[in-house]
Amino acid sequence: MNYANKQQLLDEINKTAKLFIDEFSGLTEAEKDKLIEGVDRTPAQMIAYQLGWLDLVKSWDDAELAGQTPILPAEGYKWNQLGELYQHFYKIYQDDSLQELIQLFKQKLATWNSWIESLDDNTLFTKDARNWTKPYPSAWPVARFIHINSVAPFKSFRTKIRKWKKLNSH
């Protein structure tokens, strides 16, 4: 995760997001909740995971800018309870169709892009530019949180959905 500037970060986010979400275009509504042995999430859960983190990370910054102290990772959850947090994400989006999930992803990605566009390079790349990053290691400025909650899971979950599709075709 070495970005020279904000535009490089945005380019990588958008490239990996498109590769990820495009994998769902050929799936049917009947397949969205299908759990396949060898893959730990359903297609709907894979998208819900992304939606949850996109909202959550931006909410930390929104809270700080509103004069509040954000609770990381989320109110009622500790870092050692991420499995429960993921279940919360899945529950939020469980009634949405696959097409609705895809549209929500695209909408939240646009919001995420606007948020990142609003940040200057100092805020993105300088450690402790935001208070919510202070308890974390020195290599974790805002851009690192953005990367590990967008680019990294977009790549790893693209691998998951590709594996799911391969196993589902047999």
RACOR-V872090 format. One record per run of one state. SS is the DSSP state (H for helix, E for strand, L for the rest). FROM is the first residue (numbers start at 1). TO is the last residue. If there is no record, write none. Layout:
# RACOR-V872090
ss=[SS SS]
from=[FROM FROM]
to=[TO TO]
This chain:
# RACOR-V872090
ss=[L H L H L H L E L E L H L H L H L H L H L H L]
from=[1 6 23 29 32 43 66 74 75 77 78 79 94 98 119 121 126 131 134 142 149 151 169]
to=[5 22 28 31 42 65 73 74 76 77 78 93 97 118 120 125 130 133 141 148 150 168 170]
